[in-house]
Amino acid sequence: MSTTIALAGKGGVGKTTIAALIIKWLVRNKMIPILAIDADPSSNLNLALGVELESTVGDIREDLLEQVKESLAAGGAAMGSLPGGIAKREYLDYQIRSAIVEGQEFDLIAMGRPEGPGCYCAVNHNLRMVIDTISKNYRYVVIDNEAGMEHLSRRTTRNVDHLIIVSDPSLRGLIAAQRIANLCRELDISIHNVYLVLNRVREEIASELRKFIHEELDIPLIGVFREEGRLSEFDASGKPIIELGEDTPIYLQVAQMMDQLNSRR
């Protein structure tokens, strides 16, 4: 049985960096195999992990819908097979497995661009079924979500064991975290544990922010990550975040958080 860890938060708070370092920790501790799901339309997780990305689930979805439109125009049935007699589920299964990027002790699949105009209900249902089936083959699934958690809200990804909401040390970031937590309660998806992480902290957390966390947020604070100076060097050179040394403060802080999560399984 696999364990799913998802990250969410407003843009620019460092979700992708933390996701990459969580994967680094899992690899380091032999908790493999791992499936990384990049559910952010910007698709940057592959850069943080040092692997190349050729296609996304969004590309596959749009291609399938285009084939369905062509089949309908030619007199075919919307719920039938694609040209050549291939069932839609079989087509999606093959294409998604082909889109999986193999890394060092982990695999990656990117959700890609958001939906365009048209009806996606049947396609999203099949996508969820295929991705859930694939995910069961992995010990851990790590999902890097976009700020609005579209793929969770549309239920195109699996249930979540640990949701980590990432915020910078600002009131706007914490309000965004609060909105995400409220959204989680409305989703028709099982989220077992929700935690808050403050990232890119330079100084002591302001008393106003501490008060907001304790009095307004019903989310346990599981980590306070100091700003990591070496990250800017990695960004400037294009070096993958996963190659950060195990002695760097942010990796040690992520490792401490993961020790806590692992003990709460």
C-alpha positions in Angstrom: 0.0 0.0 0.0 1.4 3.4 -1.0 1.6 6.6 1.0 0.7 9.8 -0.7 2.2 13.2 0.2 0.8 16.3 -1.4 2.1 19.9 -1.3 0.0 23.0 -1.8 0.3 26.8 -1.3 0.2 30.0 -3.2 2.8 30.5 -6.0 6.3 31.3 -5.1 6.5 29.8 -1.6 8.9 27.0 -2.5 6.5 24.0 -2.9 8.6 22.5 -5.7 11.8 22.9 -3.8 10.3 21.1 -0.7 8.8 18.4 -2.9 12.2 17.7 -4.5 13.9 17.5 -1.1 11.2 15.2 0.2 11.9 12.9 -2.7 15.6 13.2 -2.0 14.9 12.1 1.6 12.8 9.2 0.5 15.5 8.0 -1.9 18.2 8.5 0.8 16.2 6.3 3.2 15.4 3.6 0.6 11.7 4.3 0.7 11.3 3.4 -3.0 9.9 3.2 -5.6 8.6 6.7 -5.7 6.2 8.4 -8.1 6.4 12.2 -8.4 3.3 13.9 -9.8 3.8 17.5 -11.0 0.3 18.9 -10.8 1.4 22.5 -11.4 0.7 23.7 -15.0 4.1 25.4 -15.1 5.7 21.9 -14.8 8.9 22.8 -13.0 9.3 19.7 -10.8 11.3 17.9 -13.5 13.9 20.7 -13.4 14.2 20.4 -9.6 14.7 16.7 -10.0 17.1 16.9 -12.9 15.1 15.0 -15.5 13.8 16.0 -18.9 10.1 16.2 -19.6 8.7 15.4 -23.1 5.0 15.2 -22.7 2.3 15.8 -20.0 -1.1 14.3 -19.1 -2.6 17.6 -20.4 -1.1 16.9 -23.8 -2.5 13.4 -23.8 -6.0 14.6 -22.7 -6.2 17.3 -25.5 -5.0 14.8 -28.1 -7.7 12.3 -27.0 -10.4 14.9 -27.2 -9.3 15.9 -30.6 -9.5 12.3 -31.8 -13.0 12.0 -30.3 -14.1 15.2 -32.1 -12.7 13.7 -35.4 -14.4 10.4 -34.7 -17.8 12.2 -34.1 -17.3 14.3 -37.3 -16.8 11.0 -39.2 -20.0 9.5 -37.6 -18.4 7.6 -34.8 -19.8 7.2 -31.2 -18.6 9.6 -28.5 -18.2 6.7 -25.9 -17.0 4.1 -28.4 -13.5 3.3 -29.5 -11.0 5.5 -31.2 -10.0 5.1 -34.8 -8.3 1.7 -35.2 -10.6 0.1 -32.6 -8.6 1.2 -29.5 -10.6 1.8 -26.4 -10.2 5.2 -24.7 -9.1 3.6 -21.4 -6.5 1.5 -23.1 -5.3 4.5 -25.1 -4.9 6.6 -22.0 -3.2 3.8 -20.1 -0.6 3.4 -22.8 0.0 7.1 -23.4 0.4 7.9 -19.7 2.8 5.0 -19.1 4.8 6.3 -22.1 4.9 9.8 -20.6 6.4 8.6 -17.3 10.0 9.9 -16.9 12.4 7.5 -15.2 14.8 9.1 -12.7 17.2 7.8 -10.2 15.0 5.7 -7.8 11.9 7.7 -8.8 9.6 8.2 -11.7 7.9 11.5 -12.7 4.6 12.3 -14.5 3.5 15.9 -15.2 -0.2 16.9 -15.4 0.6 19.8 -17.6 -1.6 22.5 -19.0 -5.1 23.2 -17.6 -8.3 22.2 -19.4 -9.4 24.1 -22.5 -13.0 24.5 -23.7 -15.1 21.3 -24.0 -16.4 18.5 -21.8 -13.7 16.7 -19.7 -15.8 14.7 -17.3 -15.4 11.3 -18.9 -11.8 11.9 -19.8 -10.9 13.1 -16.2 -12.7 10.0 -14.8 -10.5 7.7 -17.0 -7.4 9.7 -16.1 -8.0 9.4 -12.4 -8.5 5.6 -12.8 -5.4 5.2 -14.8 -3.2 7.3 -12.5 -4.6 5.6 -9.4 -3.8 2.2 -10.9 -0.3 3.3 -11.8 0.3 4.8 -8.3 -0.5 1.6 -6.6 2.8 0.2 -7.9 4.8 2.8 -5.8 5.6 2.9 -2.1 5.4 6.7 -2.1 3.5 9.2 -4.3 4.6 12.9 -3.9 2.3 15.4 -5.6 3.4 19.0 -6.2 0.0 20.9 -6.6 -0.7 24.3 -8.0 -2.2 27.0 -5.7 -5.8 26.2 -6.6 -5.3 22.4 -6.2 -7.3 21.9 -9.4 -6.3 18.3 -9.8 -7.3 17.4 -6.3 -10.6 19.4 -6.5 -11.4 17.7 -9.8 -10.5 14.3 -8.3 -8.0 13.5 -11.0 -5.5 12.4 -8.4 -5.7 9.9 -5.6 -6.6 10.3 -1.9 -3.9 11.9 0.3 -2.3 10.7 3.5 -0.4 13.9 4.3 -1.2 17.3 2.8 1.6 19.9 3.5 0.4 23.5 3.0 3.4 25.7 2.4 3.4 29.4 3.2 6.0 32.1 3.3 6.2 34.2 6.6 3.5 36.7 5.4 -0.1 37.3 6.3 -1.1 36.9 2.6 0.6 33.5 2.5 -1.1 32.4 5.7 -4.5 33.6 4.4 -3.9 31.5 1.2 -3.0 28.5 3.4 -6.3 29.0 5.3 -8.3 29.1 2.1 -6.6 25.9 0.9 -7.4 24.2 4.3 -11.0 25.3 3.9 -11.1 23.9 0.4 -9.8 20.6 1.6 -12.8 20.3 3.9 -15.1 20.7 0.8 -13.4 18.2 -1.4 -14.9 14.8 -2.1 -11.5 13.2 -1.4 -10.0 11.7 1.7 -7.1 13.8 3.2 -6.0 12.1 6.4 -3.6 14.7 7.8 -3.0 18.4 7.0 0.1 20.3 8.2 1.5 23.8 7.8 5.1 24.6 6.8 6.6 28.1 7.0 9.3 28.4 4.3 11.9 31.1 3.5 12.0 32.4 7.1 14.8 35.0 7.5 14.2 36.2 11.0 12.0 35.4 14.0 8.4 34.9 13.1 6.5 38.1 13.9 4.1 37.9 16.8 1.1 38.9 14.6 1.8 35.8 12.4 2.2 33.5 15.4 -1.1 34.8 16.7 -2.8 34.1 13.4 -1.3 30.6 13.2 -2.5 29.7 16.7 -5.8 31.5 16.7 -7.1 31.4 13.1 -5.5 28.4 11.5 -6.6 25.0 12.6 -3.5 23.4 11.1 -0.6 22.0 13.1 2.8 23.7 12.3 5.1 20.9 11.4 8.1 22.8 10.1 9.8 26.2 10.0 12.4 26.3 7.2 15.0 29.0 7.1 15.9 30.7 3.8 18.5 28.7 2.0 21.2 30.9 0.4 22.5 28.1 -1.9 19.1 27.8 -3.7 19.8 31.1 -5.6 23.1 29.6 -6.8 21.3 26.5 -8.0 18.6 28.5 -9.7 21.2 30.7 -11.5 23.1 27.7 -12.8 20.2 25.4 -13.5 21.5 22.8 -11.1 18.8 20.4 -9.9 17.6 21.1 -6.3 17.7 17.4 -5.5 21.5 17.7 -5.7 21.6 20.0 -2.6 24.0 18.5 0.0 22.6 16.6 2.9 24.3 19.0 5.3 22.4 22.0 4.0 20.1 23.5 6.6 16.9 23.2 4.5 17.5 19.5 3.7 18.1 18.8 7.4 14.9 20.7 8.2 12.9 18.7 5.6 14.5 15.5 6.9 13.3 16.4 10.4 9.8 16.9 9.1 9.8 13.6 7.3 11.0 11.8 10.4 7.9 13.2 12.1 5.5 12.2 9.2 7.0 8.8 9.0 6.4 8.2 12.7 2.7 9.2 12.3 1.8 6.7 9.5 
